[in-house]
Amino acid sequence: MTNDLPPTNHLLSLSTDDFIAGFDAVASKFDSATFPQQKLPPDSWALLVRAGVRLPTLPRRYGGRDSSVEMCRIVETASEWNLALGVYVIVNTALALLPVVKWAGDEVKQEMLPLFAGDAPVMAGLAATEPGAGSALSAMTTTFEEVEGGYRIRGRKHWQALSSSAHWWLVLAKNAHRREYGYFVVERSEGFRTVELYEALGLKLLDYGVNDIDVIVPRHRRIDAEEADLDSVDVFLASRALLAAAGSGFLRRISREAHTYVDGRRIGRKPQSKIGFVNYRLAAIDTSATICEALSHYLQTMLDVKGDMTPAFPAVQALKTVATERMISAAQHYQQLTGAEGYRCGSPTNIAGQAFLDTRVFSIFDGNNDMLSQQLTAYCLTRRSGRALSELLAEWPLTAPAVATLETDLSFLDQRLGQAQQVLAGRAIAYLFAITQVLKWADETGADPARVRPAIEFLRSDIAGVAAEFRLLATGILDTYGAAGGHRASRPGVADESGSQDPAAEAAAAHPHLPVPPPAPPGASLGEPEPLTGPFAGEAWSAVPGSAPVRFPGPPTGPVG
């Protein structure tokens, strides 16, 4: 299987279109309809390596193609054939290799990157999440300390994608003696051991598990966060943004599969596609595909995943939350259309069962969507300059075109926002961002208006749904759940758990030397990470750029690292 492609060096002179076409031909061998749903064999990865899967991530000086656009298109292409394969690519490239490319010193780059530019099927992963330590960096038990010649790193990690497969690791650890965090490049053979494997519900091509670490690495293998100007959020922004590309490829496939299925299935004397609500479900799938295509267009034309992504923080939060919601929703609609056969993995008539299982985790990993939505709201709240939130959104370039197009009353966002409302408001802001990108995509590509209008109307309905949830919260529906349910932070005008009606103002008083940080979630003290734990936790509130800058590595991301 690995001998039918030449070495990767011949790929460097190809045009982007020819390069992607060659990769597509190889990726087609991994079609989720036929490829085994099991851990990806090394010879299969070798085939993808020889097709150049890693080259766009690598600088030209190390034998790469050095292209942000091609990174996006590789992920989109892989995800159209097999969503798990798209995630496999993101983990190897954006999550593990890219931080080395961006921030590591020349010595470690020269040691590691030429291996990944060649045709050897080596793999890389990120080790951050720990049992019992999600977002709270202070709860991390993996430590490092200086020893003669370098650093000793000891601890336990889990939920790493490629746990038992990756040869090189980017490991997050804290100083054993003081509050300091660092990333270290570790080779598996140095003392990175997989002691248990997990069985995930979906994404079967990736292996997850528990990893014990006891290694000594030379000094040059540490990425110096201060010297590299490594922001706590930038490590994860590229992989998160690439989920828009994954969604675009995946939903193009799901739309095609759903139409083929309902056109070919007969209900009585007529095809299933003639049933009214079947067409509603098809429209929901098709509009999701349109929305993700527009988001992927924004990713490829406006962002550089190989550059400084920190200014793109709000856009990336919206890209990830909207794209992953659309993937999950479309997979559910597709499964419903296929009936009992859609509940069957390995069905000869559809891929609905596997699509449903594979997408479910996307709103959880690489930053829980609820948390990312709250962070998006916090970002906007700290930039109001005395304006109502709806006024800011009407003027902000990322949302203003959507506000003008919808002509919808957004004043429900202008009340005092407890934690629950902040999550919901972030979803509404992300939908406005998505509408703006649909409009931009249509203008720049000449897209068919018949695709554009339904996409906007579905997103309009989503915003109306958020407004309805605001009204539901206003009834006090959460009061019966007590403080654990967050009701004191969920009703307008009622104090948050920290005791302030305006958590942003309280934070400003507590830290007058810093820009205003975002609100603290219930149960968290201001200035401490959000108390999310377990394999699916994302960043703490301090991840919001421009609010409380943190110059240490970001926290765990869930079952990708």
N, C-alpha and C positions, 0 to 999 in steps of 0.2 A: 504493500500500500504506500510505502514511502519512497519508492524508486521511480515514480512516474512523473516527477517534476525535477527540473535542474536546480542547482543551488540558488540562493536568494540574490546573489550579486547581479544577476542579469535583470532583476526587477527594477533596479535603480534608475534606468534610463527610460522606462515606460511613461507614457502620459497617464494622468490620473484615471481617465476613463478606461484605458487599456489595463491598467493595474487592477482596478476594481472589477472589470469583466473577468480577468483571470482568477481573482479571488472568488468571485461568484460561481465560477465553474467548479471550483473545489468545494465551496460551501454547500453546493447542491447535493453532495454526497452525504450530508448530515441532515437531510430532510426529516423533520420530526415525525412524519407519517410512517417512516420506515426504519429510521436509525434506532438502535436499541436504547431504551431509557435506562441507562446505567452509567457508571463512572466512565468518563471518556478515556479510551485506551491511549497509551503513549504514542503508538504508531499513527493514530488519528490526529493527535496534536501535531505530530511531526509533519503530516501532510499539510496542515494549515500553516505551520511555520515556513515551509518551503514555498507556500503561496504568498508569503510576505505579511502575515497577520500582524507582526510586531513592528514592521519597518516604519510606518507613519509616526509611531511614538518616538523613535530614536533619532537623534541629531545626525546630520549628514557626516559629520566628522567621525562618527562611530559606525558608519555604514548604514544609516537609516535614510528614510525619505522625508522625515521632518515635516509632517503636514497635519494640521488640525482638521481640515476638511476630510482628509482621507481617514483619519481616526474615526470620524463620525460615520462616514460611508461604509467602512468596514463593519462597524457595529450594526448599522442598519441592514446591511446585506446579510450578515450572519443571523440576525434576529428574524428576518423574514423566513429563512429556512428552518431555524430552530432557535426558539427564544433562549433556551438554556445555553446554547452556544454563544449567543450575544453577550450573556452575562459572563461566561467564561473568558471572553475576549476583554471585556471591561475590567475584570479583576486583574488579569495579567498585565494589561497595558496602563489604563488610567489610574488604577488604584495602587499598583505596586511599582511598575517601572517609571511612571511619569514623575513621582516625587523624587526619585533618584536623578532623573534627567534634569529636573528643575533646581534641586537644592543640594544635592550631594557634592562633595569636593571632587576635584579632578582625579585624585588617586583611586577613589572607590569607583568612579565612572569608568576609568581605564581598566579596572579589574573586572567589572561586571558587564558593562554594556556591549563590548564586542562579542561576548558569548551570545547575547540575545539578537545581535545583528546577523549571526550566522545561521546555519540550518540545523543546529543541535536543538532538540525539542525540550530545552530547559523551560521551567515555569517559575513564576514569582507570585507572592501573595503578601497581604497585609495582616499583621497580627496585632490587634488592638483590644477587642472585646474579651472580657474575662468572666468567669463564673462569679456572680455577686457584685460585679462592677460594670455598670453600663455607662451612663453619662458622668457619674461622679468620679473624677480623676483621683480624688483623695482616697477613694476606696480601692484603687488599683493595688494589687499585691505584687505585680511584676516589678522588680527593682533593678537598678544598675548601681555599681560603685566602681570607682577607679582602682585598678590594680596595676601591677608592673606591666608596662607595655600596652595597656588598653583598658577595657571595661569588662567587668563580669556582669552578666544579665541572668537573673533567675526569676522564674515565675511560671504561671499557668495561664494559657489563653484558650478560648473556645469559640466555636461558630465561625472559624476561618474558612472561607471558600478555598478549596484546594489543600485542605489540611494535611492530607497524607501524600499529596502529589508535588507540591511546589518545592523547588530546589533552593530558591533564595527567598528571604523574608525581610520585610520592613517591620521591625518590632518596636512598639511603643512601650516605654518603661519610665518609672519615676525614680529619682534619686533616693537611695536608701536612707539618707541622712538629712535631707532638706527638701523644701518644696521646689522641685525642678524636674522637668520632663524632657525626654529626648527620644529621637528615632535612631535606630541602629540597623545597619544592613548585616544580616546574618545568613550564613550558608547552613542548610539543613544538617550536613555532616558534622558541623561543629558542636552540635548538642541540641538540636530542635527535634523533639520526638513526639509523634502522634500516639497517644496512649488509649484513645477511644474514638470510634467512629459513630456519628449520628446518622439517623435515617430521616432525611427531610421529606416533606410531603411532595414537593415538586423539584424542578431543576435537577433532575437525577444525574446529569452529566457532571455535576460538581460534587466533590466529596467534602463533608463537614465533620468536625470532631473536636477533641480536646487535645491540646498540645502542651507538653512540658518543655520548659526552656532552661538550660543551664549551660551557658556558653561564655567564652572569653573571646572578645573581638578586638582587633587592633584599633588604635585611636582614630585612624582615618575613616573607620566605618561608622562613626557617629555623624549624623546630620546636625550641625549647629543651628538651632532655630534662630538665635539672635543674629548671628553672622549672615545667615541665608535669608533673613527677613521673612521667616516662615510664619505666616499667620495661622491661627488656630482653625480657620474655616477653609483655607485654600486647598488643603490636602484632599478634601472630599468633594470640592465643587466640580471638578472635571468629571469624575465618575458619575456624580449625580446628574449633571447636565446631559451626559451621554444616554441617559435613560429616555430622553426625548427621541433620540435616533433609534434606540431599540424599539420604542413604542411605534414609531413610524413604520419600520419594517414589519414588525409583528402584526400590526393592525391592517396593513395592506394585504397580508396573507389571510388573516381572519375574515376580512371582507370578501375576498375572493372565494374562500372555502364556504362561507355561509350562503352566498348566492348560488354557488354550484349545488349545494346540498338541497336547498328549498326548491330550486328549479327542477331537480331530478326526482324529488319525492312527491308522490301523489296522495292526496287526501280525498278519498272518494273518487269523483270523476275529474277533479281538477288538481293542478299542481299546488303544492303548499304555498308557493309564492303568490297565489291569488287571494290568500286570506288577509283581511285587513290588518290585524294586529301583527301578523308575521311581517308585513311591510313596515310597521312601526319599529319592530326589532331590527330589521335590516337597516332602516334609516338611522337608528341609534348606533349601530356598528359602523355604518359608512361615515357618519359625522365624526365619530371618534377617530376614524382613520384620517379624515380631513384635518381635524384639529391637530393631531400629532404630526401630520405632514407639515403643517404650518409652523409648529414648534420646532421641528427638525430644521426647517428652512432658516428660522431665526438663529438656531444654534450654529449652522454652517456659515451663515452670512454675517452675523454680528458678534459672535464670540470666538475667542481663540483659546481652546482648552489647553494649549501648550504654553500659554502666557499667564499673566497675573489675572486670576479669575475673581479676586476679591471684590472689585467694583461691580461685578455681575451678580453679587449675592442675591438681591431680590428677584432678579430674573430667573436664576437657577432654582430658587425655592419654588417659584411658580411653574417652571418647566417640569420639575420632578413631580410635584403634587398632581398637576393636571394630567400629565402624560400617564402616570401610573394609575390614577383613577379611571382614565379612559380604557386602559388595557384590561383592568379587572372587570369593568362594566361590560365591555364588548365580549369578553370571554364568557360572562354569564349569559348574555343575550344569545350568543352562539350555541352554548350548551342547551339552553331552553329550546331553541329551534330544532335541535337534533333529537330531542326526546330521550327515551331510554338508552338509545345508542350513544348519546353524549355522556352517559354516566359510565361508559365502558372504556377503559384504557386499552389502546391497541385496536380500536374498532376499525374495520376495513372501510367504513363509509365516511369517517370524520376524524378530526384531531381535537374535538371539543373537550374531552375529558382531560387530556394532557394540558391543553391551553388553560383550562380552569385551574388546575393544580399549579402550573408554572407561574401564573400571574399573581396568585393570592399573596405572595410575600412582598410584592413590589411596593405596597403602601407601608410596609414595615421596615424593610432594610434600607441601608444607605440614608438613614434619617427618617424616623417615623413621620408620616404625613401630618398628623395632628400637631406635632411639635414644630415642624417646618412652617405650617400655616400660622401658628402663634408667632413664630419669629418674623414672618413676613409682615404681620400686623405691627409688631413691635418696631420694625424698621420704619414703617410709615408713620407711626405715632411720634417717633422721635424727630421727624422731619416736617411736622405740621406748621411750625412757627406761628402758633396761635390760631391757625385755621381749623375748621372742622375737617374731619377725615374725608368726607365726601368732596369737600372743596379741593383738598390736596389731590385726590384721585382724578378730579376733573381737569387738573393742570399738569399732572405728572406725565411725561411723555410715554411711559410704559402702559398707562391706562387711559389717558385722555381721549384718544380716538374711540375707544370702546364706550366711554361715558357719553360722548357726543352722538354716537350711533344709536345707542339704546334709548336715550332720553328717558331713563328710568329713575325713579326716586330712590336715592341711596342714603337718605337721611337716617335710616335705621342704624347706620354705622356711626352716627355722631354722638350717641349716648356714651356714658362711661362704660368702659368695657372690662368686665371681669374676665377671668381666665377662659371660661367656656366661650364667651363672646369673642375673645381674641382669636381662638381657633376658627370659629365660624367666619369671622371677618376676613381672616387670611385666605379662606377658601374663596370668598367673594372677590377679593383682590386678585387672586390667581386667575379666576374666570375672566375678569376684566382684562388682565394681561393676555390671556389666550385669545380673546376676541380681537384685541389690538393686533396680535400676530396673524390671525386669520385674514384681517383686512390688509395688512402689509404684504403677506404672501400672495393674496389675490391680485393686488396692485402690481407686484413685481413679476409675477409669473403669468398673468393673464388667465388665471384659473376660471373654470366654468362657474358662472353665478349660481347655477343649479346646485353646486357643491357648497358654495360660500354661505348662502342664506340659511340652509338648514343648520349648518354648524353654529352660526350666530344665534339662531333661535333656541337650539338646545342649550347653549351656554346661558342665554337669557333666562331660560327656565331654571337652570341651576342656581342662578343668583336669586331668583324668586324663592327657590327652596330654602336658601340661606335666610332670607328675610322671614320666611315662615318659622324657621327654627328660632330666630330671635324672638318672635312673638310667643313661641312655646316657652322659652326660658323666662320670659317676662311674667308668665303665670305663676312662677314659683314652683314649677314642677320638680325641681331638684331639692327643694327644702327638706323633703322626707328622707333624703340620703345623708343628712348630717354633714359635718365638716369633711369627712372622708370623701363624700361625693362632690365636694367643691361648691356647695350652694352659696356660701358667703361670698365666693368670688364669681358667681355666675349671674346674680341679679343686678341689674343696673342700679348704681348709686349705693350699693352695699359694699362695705369694706372687704378688701382681700384678706387672706389669711395673715398677711404681714401687718394688718391693721390700718392701712391707708386706703382712702377711696381712689387715689391716683398713684398706682405703684411706680410709674415712671417719675413722678414728682418726688416720691419718697426716696427713690434711688438717687436722684439728683442731690437731695439734701445729704444723703449718706456719703456720697462721693463727689463733692463739689469740684474736684480737680479734673473730673472725667466728663465726657459728653454723656447725655442722659442715656442710661441703659434701658433695655426693654423690661417689661413687667416681670416680677418673680411669680412663678407658678405656685399654686397652693401647696403648702408643706415645705417650701424651700425658703431659706433665708436669703435676703438680697445679697448678691455678691458670691453666692455659692452655686454650683451646678444644679441643674434641674434633677430632681430625685427620680430619674428613670433608671431602672436596672434591668439586667437580663440581656439576652442576645439581640434584642431588637432596638436597643436604645440608640439615640443619636446625640447631637451636640447639646451642651448646656446653653443657658440663655446668653452666656458670654460670647457665643458664636456670632452675634449680630455685629457686623462691621460698623465701625464708627460710633458704637455705643459704649463698649467697654473693651478696648483692644487688649487681646491676650496674646503674648508672644511665647506661647508654648504649644506643642502639638495638640491638635483637636482630639476629642474623645472618640470612643468606639462607634462603629456604624452598624453593628448587627451582623447578620449572616452573610456578609461579604468580607468582613475583616474583623 
